[in-house]
């Protein structure tokens, strides 16, 4: 995607500890000390990025062009951090854009410089720190990316996966009924296909989207093979987070008992 122009925006929040529970919000940022909630990252992957404020003043101090600003940030201006956001399964669910121009914003989950949590946040003790991690810290940041909606070479990730997987998973119903041995061989091939697709997904959310379709075509025998320790371990290893592994295992056991 190096030849494709795109926009990046860094989002910043500071945290406090209330009764032993960390709470993060852009409202806790220190004016003049911490960076703005949003900083536009100007540059490219080869030469690096320079951070510039998103809010440009026009005329009187504190005024800005709200219409233009709406196009430059990934979340609504009046959005505030809530407990639901902190507990959301990914960085997108509570940031559904309200306009088509905002429709192509995504959180970067695959960060080469640091681990991220399931919402794309990186944590550290200071915004000036060069060392970031996927948990624990006084401050946190994440990077949003927006792809140009008019570029014909690009297809939205979720649509691309769903189309490919709908086409691929359709062959799961074409197994032979000639013998029990062939059935088990076909089931093994299908599970290998499922495992390859799960490994190709970058996010746990995409894995569950694929499994929702795959489960509709897998037979009871397929599910029994999927629950075997060796196969189950291989499938669980494709998930990034323990909560996702527990969710999949619970769903599989529920389908086997039904």
C-alpha positions as CSV (number, residue, x, y, z in Angstrom):
1,X,0.0,0.0,0.0
2,X,3.0,2.2,-0.3
3,X,1.8,3.7,-3.6
4,X,-1.6,4.7,-2.1
5,X,-2.0,8.0,-0.4
6,X,-3.7,7.9,3.0
7,X,-4.2,10.0,6.1
8,X,-3.0,9.2,9.6
9,X,-4.1,10.8,12.9
10,X,-2.7,10.0,16.3
11,X,-5.2,10.1,19.2
12,X,-4.0,10.8,22.8
13,X,-5.5,10.3,26.2
14,X,-4.2,10.6,29.8
15,X,-5.3,8.4,32.6
16,X,-6.0,8.6,36.3
17,X,-6.5,5.9,38.9
18,X,-9.9,6.0,40.7
19,X,-10.3,3.5,43.5
20,X,-7.6,1.3,41.9
21,X,-9.4,1.4,38.5
22,X,-7.6,3.2,35.6
23,X,-9.7,5.7,33.7
24,X,-8.5,7.3,30.5
25,X,-9.9,10.4,28.7
26,X,-8.8,13.3,26.5
27,X,-10.3,15.6,29.1
28,X,-7.3,14.7,31.4
29,X,-4.7,16.0,29.0
30,X,-2.6,18.8,30.4
31,X,-2.9,21.9,28.1
32,X,0.5,23.2,27.0
33,X,2.2,20.1,28.2
34,X,0.5,17.1,26.6
35,X,-0.2,16.9,22.9
36,X,-3.6,17.7,21.5
37,X,-6.2,14.9,21.5
38,X,-5.6,14.6,17.7
39,X,-2.4,15.2,15.8
40,X,-2.2,14.7,12.0
41,X,0.8,12.6,11.0
42,X,2.3,14.0,7.9
43,X,4.8,12.0,5.9
44,X,5.3,8.4,4.8
45,X,6.6,5.0,6.0
46,X,10.0,5.5,4.4
47,X,10.8,9.0,5.6
48,X,8.9,9.0,8.8
49,X,6.0,11.1,10.0
50,X,5.8,14.7,11.5
51,X,3.0,15.4,14.0
52,X,0.9,18.6,13.4
53,X,-2.1,19.8,15.2
54,X,-5.5,19.0,13.6
55,X,-7.2,22.1,15.0
56,X,-6.2,25.2,13.1
57,X,-7.6,28.4,14.4
58,X,-9.3,30.9,12.1
59,X,-9.8,34.5,13.2
60,X,-10.5,34.7,16.9
61,X,-8.6,32.5,19.3
62,X,-10.4,29.2,19.9
63,X,-12.6,29.3,16.8
64,X,-12.1,26.8,14.0
65,X,-13.8,25.6,10.9
66,X,-15.9,22.8,12.3
67,X,-17.0,21.5,8.9
68,X,-13.5,21.0,7.7
69,X,-12.4,19.6,11.0
70,X,-15.1,16.9,10.9
71,X,-13.3,15.5,7.8
72,X,-9.9,15.4,9.5
73,X,-10.7,13.4,12.6
74,X,-11.9,9.8,13.0
75,X,-14.5,10.3,15.8
76,X,-17.2,12.9,16.5
77,X,-16.1,16.2,18.1
78,X,-18.4,15.8,21.0
79,X,-17.5,12.2,21.8
80,X,-16.2,11.6,25.3
81,X,-14.6,8.5,26.8
82,X,-17.0,6.1,28.5
83,X,-16.7,2.8,30.3
84,X,-18.3,1.1,27.3
85,X,-15.5,2.3,25.1
86,X,-12.9,1.0,27.4
87,X,-14.5,-2.4,27.5
88,X,-15.3,-2.6,23.8
89,X,-13.9,-5.7,21.9
90,X,-12.1,-3.6,19.4
91,X,-11.3,0.0,18.5
92,X,-14.1,0.4,16.0
93,X,-17.3,-0.6,17.6
94,X,-17.8,2.7,19.6
95,X,-16.3,4.8,16.8
96,X,-18.8,4.4,14.0
97,X,-18.5,7.4,11.8
98,X,-21.6,9.5,11.1
99,X,-20.8,10.5,7.5
100,X,-19.5,8.9,4.4
101,X,-16.4,11.0,4.5
102,X,-15.5,9.5,7.9
103,X,-16.5,6.0,6.8
104,X,-13.0,4.9,5.9
105,X,-11.2,5.5,9.2
106,X,-9.6,2.4,10.8
107,X,-7.5,1.9,13.9
108,X,-4.0,0.5,13.1
109,X,-3.8,-2.8,15.1
110,X,-0.6,-4.1,13.5
111,X,2.1,-1.7,14.9
112,X,5.7,-2.5,14.2
113,X,7.0,-0.3,17.0
114,X,5.0,-1.5,20.0
115,X,2.3,-3.9,21.2
116,X,-1.3,-2.6,21.3
117,X,-4.3,-3.7,23.2
118,X,-7.6,-4.9,21.6
119,X,-8.6,-1.3,20.9
120,X,-5.3,-0.3,19.3
121,X,-4.0,1.7,22.3
122,X,-0.3,1.9,23.2
123,X,0.7,2.8,26.8
124,X,3.6,4.6,28.3
125,X,4.5,6.8,31.3
126,X,5.0,9.9,29.2
127,X,4.0,11.1,25.7
128,X,7.7,11.9,25.1
129,X,8.8,8.3,25.8
130,X,10.2,6.2,23.0
131,X,9.1,3.0,24.6
132,X,5.4,2.0,24.3
133,X,3.6,-1.2,25.3
134,X,0.2,-2.9,25.1
135,X,-0.8,-2.2,28.7
136,X,0.0,-0.1,31.9
137,X,0.9,3.5,31.8
138,X,-0.2,7.1,32.6
139,X,-0.8,8.0,29.0
140,X,-1.9,6.2,25.9
141,X,-2.2,6.8,22.2
142,X,-3.4,5.0,19.0
143,X,-3.2,5.8,15.3
144,X,-6.1,6.0,12.9
145,X,-5.7,5.7,9.2
146,X,-8.1,6.7,6.5
147,X,-7.9,5.3,3.0
148,X,-9.1,7.4,0.0
149,X,-12.7,6.2,-0.8
150,X,-12.3,7.0,-4.5
151,X,-9.3,4.7,-5.1
152,X,-10.5,1.8,-7.3
153,X,-7.5,-0.4,-6.3
154,X,-8.7,-0.5,-2.7
155,X,-11.5,-2.6,-1.2
156,X,-12.6,-2.2,2.4
157,X,-11.0,-5.0,4.4
158,X,-14.1,-6.4,5.9
159,X,-15.9,-6.5,2.5
160,X,-12.9,-8.1,0.9
161,X,-12.7,-10.8,3.5
162,X,-16.4,-11.5,3.5
163,X,-16.6,-11.8,-0.3
164,X,-13.6,-14.1,-0.4
165,X,-14.8,-16.3,2.5
166,X,-18.3,-16.5,1.2
167,X,-16.9,-17.9,-2.1
168,X,-14.4,-20.2,-0.4
169,X,-16.6,-21.6,2.4
170,X,-19.3,-22.6,-0.1
171,X,-17.3,-25.7,-1.0
172,X,-17.7,-27.0,2.5
173,X,-21.1,-28.6,1.5
174,X,-19.6,-30.6,-1.4
175,X,-18.2,-33.6,0.6
176,X,-18.6,-37.2,-0.6
177,X,-21.0,-39.6,1.1
178,X,-19.4,-42.7,-0.4
179,X,-17.8,-44.0,2.8
180,X,-17.1,-43.1,6.4
181,X,-13.3,-43.0,5.6
182,X,-13.8,-40.5,2.9
183,X,-16.1,-38.4,5.1
184,X,-13.4,-38.1,7.7
185,X,-10.8,-37.3,5.1
186,X,-13.1,-34.5,3.7
187,X,-13.7,-33.2,7.2
188,X,-9.9,-33.0,7.8
189,X,-9.4,-31.1,4.5
190,X,-12.2,-28.6,5.5
191,X,-10.7,-28.1,8.9
192,X,-7.3,-27.4,7.3
193,X,-9.0,-24.8,5.1
194,X,-10.7,-23.2,8.2
195,X,-7.3,-23.1,10.0
196,X,-5.6,-21.5,7.0
197,X,-8.3,-18.8,6.8
198,X,-8.1,-18.1,10.6
199,X,-4.3,-17.6,10.3
200,X,-4.7,-15.2,7.4
201,X,-7.0,-12.9,9.4
202,X,-5.3,-10.0,11.2
203,X,-7.9,-9.3,13.8
204,X,-9.9,-11.5,16.1
205,X,-13.0,-9.7,14.9
206,X,-12.4,-10.9,11.4
207,X,-11.9,-14.5,12.6
208,X,-15.3,-14.5,14.3
209,X,-16.9,-13.1,11.2
210,X,-15.4,-16.0,9.2
211,X,-16.4,-18.6,11.8
212,X,-19.9,-17.4,11.9
213,X,-20.2,-18.3,8.2
214,X,-18.2,-21.5,8.6
215,X,-20.2,-22.9,11.5
216,X,-23.3,-22.8,9.3
217,X,-21.8,-25.4,6.9
218,X,-19.7,-27.6,9.2
219,X,-21.3,-30.9,10.2
220,X,-21.4,-32.4,13.6
221,X,-18.5,-34.6,12.7
222,X,-16.5,-31.6,11.6
223,X,-17.2,-30.0,15.0
224,X,-16.1,-33.1,16.8
225,X,-12.8,-33.1,14.9
226,X,-12.4,-29.4,15.6
227,X,-12.8,-30.2,19.3
228,X,-10.0,-32.7,19.4
229,X,-7.1,-31.4,21.6
230,X,-4.5,-31.1,18.8
231,X,-6.8,-29.3,16.3
232,X,-8.4,-27.2,19.0
233,X,-5.0,-26.0,20.3
234,X,-4.0,-25.0,16.7
235,X,-7.2,-23.0,16.3
236,X,-6.9,-21.3,19.6
237,X,-3.4,-20.2,18.8
238,X,-4.6,-18.2,15.9
239,X,-6.5,-15.8,18.2
240,X,-4.6,-12.8,19.7
241,X,-6.4,-12.4,23.0
242,X,-7.4,-14.8,25.8
243,X,-11.0,-13.4,25.8
244,X,-11.3,-14.4,22.2
245,X,-10.0,-17.9,22.8
246,X,-12.5,-18.3,25.7
247,X,-15.4,-17.0,23.5
248,X,-14.5,-19.4,20.7
249,X,-14.2,-22.4,23.0
250,X,-17.5,-21.7,24.7
251,X,-19.2,-21.3,21.3
252,X,-17.8,-24.6,20.0
253,X,-18.8,-26.5,23.1
254,X,-22.3,-25.0,22.9
255,X,-22.7,-26.1,19.3
256,X,-21.5,-29.7,20.1
257,X,-24.0,-30.0,22.9
258,X,-27.0,-28.7,20.9
